[in-house]
Amino acid sequence: MFLSAASGAADAFVFLCVGQVFAGVMTGNLVLLGASAAGAGEDGVALRVVTALAAYACGAASGALMAGRLGLRLRVILLAETVLLGAAAALWGLDLVASYGDRLGLLALVSLAMGIQGRIRVTPTNYFTGTLTSLAGRAAVRELEPADVWVLGRLGAVVLAVGALVLETAPGRGRRPGTGKPRPDRGNPAGAA
């Protein structure tokens, strides 16, 4: 459940504060890229999507190598993910991410961590749709298992993490007005691509 919460928080943080793409949901990034190509999405999203895709792939490859060839224990691999996410949080929290290039680096750091997590876990922590589909399908045919309590918990952790981050970044909450970091969305030339 903690991994799911971390995954949901990482995706919400990256989407809302870093670049309006996802760190761990590559299908969503491809949808954003397609919308942009069709003229319905954010300008400049292609570079952010490519950055997230490449970093996630590197993270998944790293997770596989750490678990396979290097034979590292799950605990050590999760520590590597935690260090990456901690570094990203420190960079953001200390206001060390000022430029668009810095934001791409932060996106890469979080996507790398999510790739590691996505590769080493047997059950998906960053794939809400598949998890929800499996759970609803088993419930419909009355084939729920005791382990499905944990699946439901993971889904709830993602929803709570995203909800908390959305509430924190809502106008009038969190930082005092005028002291927040610029968001890389429309109407903000400081964060635009």
C-alpha positions in Angstrom: 0.0 0.0 0.0 2.9 2.4 0.7 4.3 1.7 -2.8 0.9 2.5 -4.3 0.7 5.7 -2.3 4.2 6.7 -3.4 3.3 6.0 -7.0 0.1 8.0 -6.9 1.8 10.9 -5.1 4.7 10.9 -7.5 2.4 10.9 -10.5 0.2 13.7 -9.1 3.2 15.8 -8.1 4.8 15.5 -11.5 1.6 16.2 -13.3 0.6 19.2 -11.2 4.0 20.7 -10.4 6.6 19.6 -12.8 5.4 19.1 -16.3 1.8 17.9 -16.8 2.9 14.4 -17.7 3.1 11.3 -15.6 6.1 9.7 -14.0 4.8 6.2 -13.9 1.8 5.9 -16.2 3.3 5.7 -19.7 0.0 4.9 -21.4 -1.4 8.2 -20.1 1.7 10.0 -21.4 1.1 8.5 -24.9 -2.5 9.8 -24.7 -1.2 13.3 -23.8 1.3 13.1 -26.7 -1.5 12.1 -29.1 -3.7 14.9 -27.9 -0.9 17.4 -28.3 -0.2 16.2 -31.8 -3.9 16.5 -32.7 -3.8 20.1 -31.4 -5.9 19.5 -28.3 -3.2 19.2 -25.7 -0.5 21.1 -24.0 2.2 22.8 -26.2 5.6 21.4 -25.7 4.5 18.1 -24.2 6.5 15.9 -26.5 9.9 16.6 -24.8 8.4 15.9 -21.4 6.7 12.7 -22.6 10.0 11.5 -24.2 11.9 12.4 -21.0 9.4 10.4 -18.9 9.3 7.4 -21.3 13.1 7.2 -21.5 13.7 7.6 -17.7 11.0 5.1 -16.9 12.5 2.6 -19.3 15.9 3.1 -17.8 14.4 2.6 -14.3 12.7 -0.6 -15.4 15.9 -1.9 -16.9 17.8 -0.9 -13.8 15.3 -2.7 -11.6 15.6 -5.8 -13.7 19.4 -5.8 -13.6 19.5 -5.1 -9.9 17.1 -8.0 -9.2 18.5 -10.4 -11.9 22.2 -10.1 -12.6 23.2 -8.4 -9.4 20.8 -10.5 -7.2 20.1 -7.6 -4.9 17.4 -8.1 -2.3 14.0 -6.3 -2.8 14.8 -4.2 0.3 18.0 -2.8 -1.3 16.2 -2.1 -4.6 13.4 -0.3 -2.8 16.0 1.7 -1.0 17.4 2.9 -4.3 13.9 4.0 -5.3 13.5 5.8 -2.0 16.8 7.6 -2.4 15.7 8.8 -5.9 12.3 10.0 -4.6 14.0 11.6 -1.6 16.4 13.4 -3.8 13.6 14.7 -6.0 11.6 15.8 -2.9 14.7 17.6 -1.5 15.4 19.4 -4.8 11.8 20.6 -5.0 11.5 21.4 -1.3 14.7 23.5 -1.3 13.7 25.5 -4.3 16.6 24.1 -6.4 14.4 23.5 -9.4 14.1 26.9 -11.1 14.4 26.4 -14.9 12.6 24.3 -17.4 15.7 22.2 -17.8 15.8 21.5 -14.1 12.1 20.4 -14.3 13.0 17.9 -17.0 15.8 16.6 -14.7 13.3 16.3 -11.9 10.8 14.5 -14.1 13.6 12.1 -15.2 14.5 11.4 -11.6 11.0 10.6 -10.5 10.3 8.6 -13.6 13.4 6.6 -13.1 12.2 5.7 -9.6 8.8 4.7 -10.8 10.4 2.5 -13.5 12.4 0.7 -10.8 9.2 0.2 -8.8 7.2 -0.9 -11.8 9.7 -3.5 -12.7 10.4 -5.1 -9.4 6.9 -5.5 -8.1 4.9 -8.5 -9.1 1.6 -6.6 -8.4 1.1 -3.3 -10.2 1.4 -0.2 -8.0 1.3 2.3 -10.7 -1.2 0.8 -13.0 -4.6 1.7 -11.6 -6.7 0.6 -14.6 -5.5 -2.9 -14.8 -5.7 -3.4 -11.0 -9.2 -2.0 -10.9 -10.3 -4.1 -13.9 -9.0 -7.3 -12.3 -10.6 -6.5 -8.9 -14.0 -5.6 -10.4 -13.9 -8.7 -12.6 -13.2 -11.0 -9.7 -15.9 -9.4 -7.7 -18.4 -9.7 -10.5 -17.9 -13.5 -10.7 -17.6 -13.8 -7.0 -14.0 -15.0 -7.1 -12.6 -12.6 -4.6 -9.7 -13.9 -2.6 -8.4 -12.8 0.8 -5.4 -11.0 -0.9 -7.9 -8.8 -2.7 -8.2 -6.8 0.5 -4.6 -5.6 -0.2 -5.5 -4.8 -3.8 -8.4 -2.6 -2.6 -6.0 -1.0 -0.1 -3.5 -0.2 -2.9 -6.3 1.4 -5.0 -7.4 3.4 -2.0 -3.8 4.5 -1.3 -3.4 5.9 -4.8 -6.7 7.8 -4.6 -5.9 9.2 -1.2 -2.4 10.3 -2.3 -3.7 12.0 -5.4 -6.5 13.6 -3.5 -4.1 15.0 -0.8 -1.8 16.4 -3.4 -4.7 18.0 -5.3 -6.0 19.6 -2.1 -2.5 20.8 -1.2 -2.0 22.5 -4.6 -5.5 24.0 -4.8 -5.7 27.8 -4.7 -5.7 29.2 -1.2 -4.0 26.2 0.3 -0.3 25.4 0.9 2.1 28.3 0.2 1.0 31.9 0.6 -0.2 33.5 -2.6 2.6 34.7 -4.8 5.2 32.5 -3.2 4.5 29.3 -5.0 6.6 27.9 -7.8 5.4 28.6 -11.4 3.5 25.7 -13.0 4.5 24.7 -16.5 1.0 25.1 -17.8 -0.9 27.5 -20.0 -0.6 31.2 -19.2 2.7 30.8 -17.4 5.6 31.8 -19.7 8.2 31.0 -16.9 7.3 27.3 -17.1 6.2 27.0 -20.7 8.2 24.8 -23.1 
